[in-house]
Amino acid sequence: MSKLDRPNRITKSEFIRGLDCERRLWLDRFRADLRQPLSPPIRERMEVGSAIGKLAHQLYPDGVLVPTTYGDHDAGAALTQEMLDEGASCLFEATFIVGGHLARVDVLSKGESGWILDEVKSSSVKEPDKIDDDKVFDLAFQVFTLRKAGLDIEKARLVLVDTSWVWDGGGYDANSMLGVVDVTERCEHLQPQVADRAALLLATLESDSEPKVETNTHCKKCDYFDHCHRERPYDVIHLPRISADAVRKIRAEGYWSIDEIPEDFKLTEPRRRMRDVVVSGNPHIGDGIGEALGAIQYPAFYVDYETSNPAFPTYPGTRPYQQTCFQWSGHLVETPESEPVHFEFLADGSGDPRAEFCRSLWEVVARSQSIVYYTHFELTQVRAMERDGIPLASDLVKALEERTVDLEKIVREHLCYREFMGRTSLKVVLPVLVPTMSYKEMLIADGNAAGWGFRRMLSTDDPDERETLRQALLDYCRQDTLAMVEIHRALAKFSV
C-alpha cells in the first residue's frame, strides 16, 4: 500500500503493534505481503475476542451501537459525533479521529463528572498493577485520543474474563463471566509516553523506507521474523534461554552473530555449547547421555496429551480458559528390541472427556515401568484433574511422579546441533535426529492447532470437515509419541 492510498493516521491496534517495534508497524502498512499468514488458532482468537465484546454489551443495557460499515472510519466518526450531539449516554464502537489518531472505543458511557471509557479484552482478570503493559497502553491511547477530541475522561477501565467463574451449563452471563478493572491511574501515568510514541509512529509512517531497528528476543514471535533476520541466521538471540539484557551485553562487546563470539568469551554452559557447535559445525553429544537414558525401564510407555482451553467453557463445572484434556496418544515398548504398540484416545464431544481420558490412559500406564514424556506438561494436567476430583487421576499422578522420564530434559542437557537453533522442541529435534520424520504438511502440527482443531471439530456442521479434523488430530498426537520412540532410539546410538 502506498502512502497515497490512505490518510496518515494511526489506530489503537497499530499503536500497539508499533509500540515495541516501529519497523513492524511500517511493514504492516506498506509490506503486509511479507507477513506470515494468520494461523487458524490466531483467527479463532480474534473471533473469540469479538464474541466476548458482544457478550459485554449485556453490562450496558442502555448502550447503542454506532451503525457503520467496517473500515469506514470517517463515517463512523461523523455518526458518533451526531449521536453524542443528540444526547447519547452509552455508545458501542464510537469512533474518534483527531490529529492523526484514530480510536474506536468498545464502550463509551457517561459517568458522574465525565465519560467512562471501557475496553473489552479476552484476557483474564488481574489486579490493576499486574495487567500487561500493552493492554493498558491500548486504553491509554484511547484516553489520549478522546481528550484531544474534547471529551472529559473520568475513568478508564478494562473489562476482562473472570477465570474463577465456574460454568453451570446454562447461558453465558456477562455479569458472572466478566469483571471490570479500573486502570485510570495507570493510563494517566502513561499519557506522556503515549504522546511521544504516537508522534514517532506517525513520523515512521511518513517515511518511504523501512526503518532500521535493533532486533532482540521479543522478535522471535513476530510475523516478520524471517524477513528481519534473513541476513543473520545465527543471531545471538538464538542462544539458549537468553534474556534481552544478556543479548544487549553481548552486542555491546561487538558480537551480533553467534559465530563471532570468541572462544574465551564468558557464557553459560548451554550457550557455550551452542557457540562451539555453530562455529565448528559439529554436534555436541554429552558423555552422560547413556546414563541418562538408563533411567528408562521397560516396558516403557511414551505418552502425549492434547488440551483445549476455550474462553467460553464447554463442559459444566469448568472455568474460562481451563485446560481440559481431550486426547492422548501412547506407544508401549515392551523391550528395547520390541516394536512399539500404539494406543490412543480422542473425545467424541458428547460430554466432559476427563473421566474417560483418565480411565483409558490408566489401563496402559498400569502396564508400564517407565512413563516417558516430553516436558512436564503431562504431569501438571493430571494434577489439575486430581484437584477437580476426576476418577483415577490420583492413580495417574502417583504413577507419573514415581515413574516418569522427561526426554526433553535429556536432549536439552546432553545434545546440541546447530540446526536446533537453541531450541529442543519435538518439532525442532525430530527432523534433525530422524530425517525421515517431520511435521511438515500436517494439517495439525502443534498443540495450539490441536486445541483449535478439537473445538472446530465439535462446532462444525460439516461432517466431512469433522472427519478430516478428527483424523488430523489422531495423526498429530500419534506422531508426537512415535517421535519420542524414534528420538530415544537415535539417542541410544550415541551411547554405544
URRAWO-V688022 format. One record per run of one state. SS is the DSSP state (H for helix, E for strand, - for the rest). FROM is the first residue (numbers start at 1). TO is the last residue. If there is no record, write none. Layout:
ss:SS from:FROM to:TO
ss:SS from:FROM to:TO
This chain:
ss:- from:1 to:2
ss:H from:3 to:5
ss:- from:6 to:9
ss:E from:10 to:11
ss:H from:12 to:20
ss:- from:21 to:21
ss:H from:22 to:30
ss:- from:31 to:31
ss:H from:32 to:34
ss:- from:35 to:39
ss:H from:40 to:59
ss:- from:60 to:63
ss:E from:64 to:65
ss:- from:66 to:72
ss:H from:73 to:85
ss:- from:86 to:89
ss:E from:90 to:98
ss:- from:99 to:100
ss:E from:101 to:110
ss:- from:111 to:114
ss:E from:115 to:124
ss:- from:125 to:127
ss:H from:128 to:130
ss:- from:131 to:132
ss:H from:133 to:148
ss:- from:149 to:152
ss:E from:153 to:161
ss:- from:162 to:165
ss:E from:166 to:166
ss:- from:167 to:173
ss:H from:174 to:177
ss:E from:178 to:182
ss:- from:183 to:183
ss:H from:184 to:206
ss:- from:207 to:216
ss:H from:217 to:221
ss:- from:222 to:224
ss:H from:225 to:228
ss:- from:229 to:234
ss:E from:235 to:235
ss:H from:236 to:238
ss:- from:239 to:243
ss:H from:244 to:252
ss:- from:253 to:256
ss:E from:257 to:257
ss:H from:258 to:260
ss:- from:261 to:268
ss:H from:269 to:280
ss:- from:281 to:283
ss:E from:284 to:285
ss:- from:286 to:288
ss:H from:289 to:293
ss:- from:294 to:299
ss:E from:300 to:308
ss:- from:309 to:318
ss:E from:319 to:319
ss:- from:320 to:323
ss:E from:324 to:333
ss:- from:334 to:340
ss:E from:341 to:346
ss:- from:347 to:353
ss:H from:354 to:365
ss:- from:366 to:369
ss:E from:370 to:373
ss:- from:374 to:376
ss:H from:377 to:387
ss:- from:388 to:392
ss:H from:393 to:403
ss:E from:404 to:406
ss:H from:407 to:414
ss:E from:415 to:416
ss:- from:417 to:417
ss:H from:418 to:420
ss:- from:421 to:425
ss:H from:426 to:433
ss:- from:434 to:446
ss:H from:447 to:459
ss:- from:460 to:462
ss:H from:463 to:494
ss:- from:495 to:496
